[in-house]
Amino acid sequence: MKAFGYTKFGGPEVFETIEVNEPEISAGNQVIVETKVVGLNNFERSQRAGMFGGSNFPIIPGRDLVGEIIQVGADVNDFQVGDLVIAQGGPSYADKVVLTTSHIVKKPGNVSNEDAVALVTPGITAYNMLTQFTEVKKGNTVLVNGASGGVGTIIVQVAKALGAHVIGIASSRNEQLLKDLGVDEMGFYDQEDVGAKFANQADVVLNAALNGNNDALIDQVVKPDGQAATVGQGAELPNKPRVNVEHVHPLSAAINHKALTELAQMLANGDVKVNIFKQLPLTLQGVIAGHELLESSHAPGRIVLVR
């Protein structure tokens, strides 16, 4: 079976076509999925560069995919051959993947494969930031740092669906995107002091900026007794009394499955929309081109590989 991976760390050029064994079901709750679309994540860029994970080569990366079930295990009752599913599991840079049912949900019929795959990891992260790492309630003021990014755009939309008043922080070049997302107030870090502008206004602060950039903003804008969550892994913040700050970390498969289930329904209902920046072929050249884009400062939106 064909897969795309690497035998050494480095830039996008280290990817190569690798022949691997056909996946086999080894447990009753597993299915085999034929890959249709793969979503790329910044984690995979860092992994390829040797910043995360081990060095048990060859490495076949990827964890976001949409595909068709071609085989089911003996204990699988909720899925059948032919079902199109959204999955967080892998390695997804491959023709086929074996997955447990706890990592897949059925793809709604009115949702494209590309939109569905673009939702997976950023959507799960966003949903969990709103519901697990913090608890956003109707009427809360929620400030989202990195509101134009893959995670941030979904946070904004889900927070609005929960009835929150949303402040979006981004670069001024993304003003129209923030308006399209429906934020209630905007702050542009390249034009103004957003910390001073929104000082002590947020019940909940969610820092979804790449690498948790500007965690210090939390301390400026959160109310006493407020909540915050950040994708950054810096020092414990903030200094205000009685403010709970959570650093985003992996959660259980059951929690992520619930998030993916809810997000798929929200996508089907039109409550959440995703922005795809680039579609590329699921080929070696497409994988390399996709990772070259991950290395660049491209316009907002997800990168997907389509078979």
C-alpha positions as CSV (number, residue, x, y, z in Angstrom):
1,M,0.0,0.0,0.0
2,K,1.2,3.5,-0.9
3,A,1.9,6.1,1.8
4,F,3.8,9.4,2.1
5,G,6.4,9.8,4.8
6,Y,10.0,10.4,5.5
7,T,13.1,8.6,6.8
8,K,14.9,11.6,8.2
9,F,13.8,15.0,9.6
10,G,14.1,18.1,7.6
11,G,12.1,20.4,5.2
12,P,9.2,19.4,2.9
13,E,11.6,17.8,0.5
14,V,12.2,14.8,2.9
15,F,8.9,13.3,1.9
16,E,8.9,10.3,-0.2
17,T,6.5,7.6,-1.4
18,I,6.8,4.6,0.9
19,E,5.3,1.1,0.4
20,V,3.7,-0.2,3.7
21,N,1.7,-3.2,4.6
22,E,-2.0,-3.3,3.9
23,P,-3.9,-2.4,7.2
24,E,-5.6,-5.3,9.0
25,I,-8.4,-5.3,11.5
26,S,-7.0,-6.6,14.8
27,A,-10.0,-5.8,17.1
28,G,-13.8,-6.1,16.8
29,N,-14.3,-2.3,17.1
30,Q,-12.1,-1.4,14.2
31,V,-12.8,-0.4,10.6
32,I,-10.6,0.1,7.6
33,V,-11.1,3.4,5.8
34,E,-10.0,4.2,2.2
35,T,-8.7,7.8,2.4
36,K,-10.5,10.4,0.3
37,V,-9.3,13.7,1.7
38,V,-6.5,14.6,4.2
39,G,-6.2,17.8,6.3
40,L,-2.8,19.2,7.1
41,N,-1.9,20.6,10.5
42,N,1.0,22.7,11.8
43,F,1.8,19.8,14.2
44,E,2.8,17.7,11.2
45,R,5.1,20.5,10.1
46,S,6.8,20.5,13.5
47,Q,6.9,16.7,13.6
48,R,8.6,16.6,10.2
49,A,11.2,19.1,11.4
50,G,12.0,16.8,14.4
51,M,10.4,19.0,17.1
52,F,7.9,16.5,18.3
53,G,7.6,12.7,18.5
54,G,10.2,10.0,18.2
55,S,12.5,9.0,15.4
56,N,11.2,5.5,14.7
57,F,11.6,5.8,10.9
58,P,9.9,5.7,8.5
59,I,7.3,8.1,9.8
60,I,3.9,8.4,8.1
61,P,2.2,11.4,9.6
62,G,-1.4,12.7,9.6
63,R,-4.5,12.4,11.7
64,D,-7.3,14.3,9.9
65,L,-9.1,12.5,7.1
66,V,-12.4,11.8,5.4
67,G,-12.8,8.4,3.8
68,E,-15.0,5.5,2.9
69,I,-15.3,2.4,5.1
70,I,-14.3,-0.7,3.2
71,Q,-14.2,-3.3,6.0
72,V,-15.7,-3.5,9.5
73,G,-14.8,-5.5,12.6
74,A,-17.0,-8.1,14.1
75,D,-18.3,-5.8,16.9
76,V,-19.1,-2.8,14.7
77,N,-22.9,-2.1,14.5
78,D,-23.2,1.6,13.9
79,F,-21.2,1.7,10.7
80,Q,-21.2,-0.3,7.6
81,V,-19.2,-0.7,4.4
82,G,-19.7,2.3,2.1
83,D,-20.2,4.8,4.9
84,L,-18.3,8.1,4.5
85,V,-16.8,9.1,7.8
86,I,-14.8,11.9,9.3
87,A,-11.9,10.7,11.4
88,Q,-9.2,11.9,13.8
89,G,-6.7,9.1,13.6
90,G,-4.0,7.9,11.4
91,P,-1.5,7.8,9.9
92,S,-3.6,9.5,7.3
93,Y,-1.0,10.2,4.6
94,A,-1.8,6.8,3.2
95,D,-4.2,5.0,0.9
96,K,-6.0,3.2,3.8
97,V,-6.2,3.5,7.5
98,V,-7.4,1.2,10.3
99,L,-9.4,3.1,13.0
100,T,-11.5,2.3,16.0
101,T,-15.1,3.5,16.0
102,S,-14.3,5.9,18.8
103,H,-12.3,8.0,16.3
104,I,-14.9,8.3,13.5
105,V,-18.3,9.9,12.9
106,K,-20.5,9.7,9.9
107,K,-20.1,12.6,7.5
108,P,-23.4,14.5,7.0
109,G,-24.6,14.2,3.4
110,N,-24.9,17.9,2.8
111,V,-21.2,18.5,3.8
112,S,-18.4,18.2,1.3
113,N,-15.4,16.0,2.1
114,E,-13.1,19.0,2.0
115,D,-15.1,21.0,4.5
116,A,-15.5,18.0,6.8
117,V,-11.8,17.3,6.9
118,A,-10.9,20.9,7.4
119,L,-12.9,20.8,10.6
120,V,-11.3,17.9,12.4
121,T,-8.3,19.0,14.6
122,P,-8.9,22.7,14.7
123,G,-12.6,22.1,15.4
124,I,-12.0,19.6,18.2
125,T,-9.4,22.0,19.7
126,A,-11.8,24.9,19.5
127,Y,-14.8,23.0,20.9
128,N,-12.8,21.7,23.8
129,M,-11.4,25.1,24.6
130,L,-15.0,26.4,24.9
131,T,-16.4,23.4,26.8
132,Q,-13.6,21.5,28.6
133,F,-10.8,23.9,29.3
134,T,-13.3,26.7,30.0
135,E,-17.1,26.7,30.3
136,V,-18.6,29.4,28.1
137,K,-22.2,30.4,28.9
138,K,-24.8,32.5,27.3
139,G,-24.1,36.2,27.9
140,N,-20.4,35.7,28.6
141,T,-17.9,38.1,26.9
142,V,-15.3,35.9,25.2
143,L,-12.1,37.4,23.8
144,V,-10.4,35.3,21.1
145,N,-6.8,35.9,20.3
146,G,-5.9,34.6,16.9
147,A,-9.5,34.9,15.8
148,S,-8.6,34.6,12.1
149,G,-6.7,31.3,12.4
150,G,-7.9,27.7,11.9
151,V,-8.8,27.2,15.5
152,G,-9.8,30.8,16.2
153,T,-12.4,31.0,13.4
154,I,-14.2,28.0,14.8
155,I,-14.0,29.3,18.4
156,V,-15.7,32.5,17.3
157,Q,-18.5,30.7,15.5
158,V,-19.2,28.1,18.3
159,A,-19.0,30.9,21.0
160,K,-21.6,32.9,19.0
161,A,-23.8,29.8,18.8
162,L,-23.5,29.4,22.6
163,G,-24.8,33.0,23.0
164,A,-21.6,34.7,23.9
165,H,-20.5,38.3,23.1
166,V,-17.3,37.8,21.1
167,I,-14.3,40.0,20.8
168,G,-11.9,39.0,18.0
169,I,-8.2,39.8,17.9
170,A,-6.3,39.5,14.6
171,S,-4.2,41.5,12.1
172,S,-6.0,44.4,10.4
173,R,-5.6,42.6,7.1
174,N,-8.2,40.1,8.3
175,E,-10.8,42.7,9.2
176,Q,-13.3,41.4,6.6
177,L,-12.9,37.8,7.8
178,L,-13.7,38.9,11.3
179,K,-16.8,40.7,10.1
180,D,-17.9,37.6,8.1
181,L,-17.5,35.5,11.2
182,G,-19.9,37.8,13.1
183,V,-17.6,39.0,15.9
184,D,-19.2,41.7,18.0
185,E,-16.0,43.7,18.5
186,M,-12.6,43.7,16.8
187,G,-9.1,44.5,17.9
188,F,-6.1,44.7,15.5
189,Y,-2.8,44.0,17.2
190,D,-0.8,45.7,14.4
191,Q,-2.7,49.0,14.8
192,E,-3.6,49.4,18.4
193,D,-2.9,48.3,22.0
194,V,-5.6,45.6,22.2
195,G,-4.7,44.9,25.8
196,A,-5.6,48.4,26.8
197,K,-8.6,48.6,24.6
198,F,-10.2,45.6,26.1
199,A,-8.8,45.7,29.6
200,N,-10.7,43.7,32.2
201,Q,-13.6,43.1,29.8
202,A,-13.5,39.3,29.2
203,D,-15.2,36.6,31.2
204,V,-13.3,34.1,29.1
205,V,-10.1,34.5,27.2
206,L,-9.1,32.0,24.6
207,N,-5.7,32.3,23.1
208,A,-5.7,30.4,19.8
209,A,-2.8,32.3,18.1
210,L,-0.1,30.2,16.6
211,N,2.2,28.8,19.3
212,G,0.1,30.7,21.9
213,N,1.6,34.0,20.8
214,N,1.1,36.9,23.3
215,D,-0.1,34.9,26.3
216,A,0.5,38.1,28.3
217,L,-2.7,39.5,26.8
218,I,-4.7,37.2,29.1
219,D,-3.6,39.1,32.1
220,Q,-4.7,42.4,30.6
221,V,-8.1,41.6,29.4
222,V,-9.6,38.9,31.7
223,K,-11.8,39.9,34.6
224,P,-11.1,38.8,38.1
225,D,-12.7,35.4,38.6
226,G,-12.5,34.9,34.9
227,Q,-11.4,31.9,32.9
228,A,-8.7,31.4,30.2
229,A,-7.3,28.7,28.0
230,T,-4.2,29.0,25.7
231,V,-2.5,26.8,23.2
232,G,0.8,28.2,24.4
233,Q,2.9,26.4,26.9
234,G,4.6,29.4,28.7
235,A,4.6,30.4,32.3
236,E,1.5,30.1,34.4
237,L,-0.7,33.1,33.8
238,P,-2.2,35.5,34.7
239,N,-1.4,37.3,37.9
240,K,-4.9,38.4,38.7
241,P,-6.5,36.7,41.7
242,R,-8.9,33.8,41.2
243,V,-8.4,33.5,37.5
244,N,-8.2,30.0,36.2
245,V,-5.9,29.4,33.2
246,E,-5.7,26.1,31.4
247,H,-3.0,25.1,28.9
248,V,-4.6,23.1,26.1
249,H,-3.4,19.5,26.1
250,P,-4.7,16.2,24.6
251,L,-7.9,14.8,26.0
252,S,-9.5,11.4,25.9
253,A,-10.9,9.8,22.7
254,A,-14.4,10.0,24.2
255,I,-14.2,13.7,24.7
256,N,-12.8,14.3,21.3
257,H,-15.5,12.0,19.7
258,K,-18.2,14.1,21.4
259,A,-16.7,17.3,20.1
260,L,-16.4,15.9,16.5
261,T,-20.0,14.6,16.6
262,E,-21.3,18.0,17.7
263,L,-19.1,19.9,15.2
264,A,-20.3,17.7,12.3
265,Q,-23.9,18.5,13.2
266,M,-23.1,22.2,13.5
267,L,-21.4,22.1,10.1
268,A,-24.4,20.4,8.6
269,N,-26.8,23.0,10.1
270,G,-24.7,25.9,8.9
271,D,-23.8,27.1,12.4
272,V,-20.1,26.6,11.6
273,K,-18.3,27.2,8.3
274,V,-14.7,26.5,7.4
275,N,-12.3,28.4,5.1
276,I,-10.2,26.3,2.8
277,F,-7.1,28.1,1.5
278,K,-5.8,25.5,-0.9
279,Q,-6.7,22.1,-2.3
280,L,-3.9,20.0,-3.5
281,P,-3.7,16.4,-4.9
282,L,-3.1,13.5,-2.5
283,T,0.2,12.7,-4.2
284,L,3.9,13.0,-3.3
285,Q,4.0,16.4,-5.1
286,G,0.9,17.5,-3.3
287,V,2.2,16.6,0.1
288,I,5.4,18.4,-0.5
289,A,3.6,21.5,-1.8
290,G,1.2,21.4,1.2
291,H,4.1,21.4,3.7
292,E,5.8,24.2,1.8
293,L,2.6,26.2,2.4
294,L,2.6,25.2,6.1
295,E,6.1,26.8,6.2
296,S,4.8,30.1,4.8
297,S,2.6,32.8,6.1
298,H,-0.3,32.1,3.8
299,A,-3.8,33.7,3.9
300,P,-6.3,32.3,6.4
301,G,-7.7,28.9,5.7
302,R,-7.0,25.2,5.7
303,I,-4.8,23.1,3.4
304,V,-6.4,19.8,2.2
305,L,-5.1,17.0,0.0
306,V,-7.7,15.4,-2.2
307,R,-7.5,12.0,-3.9
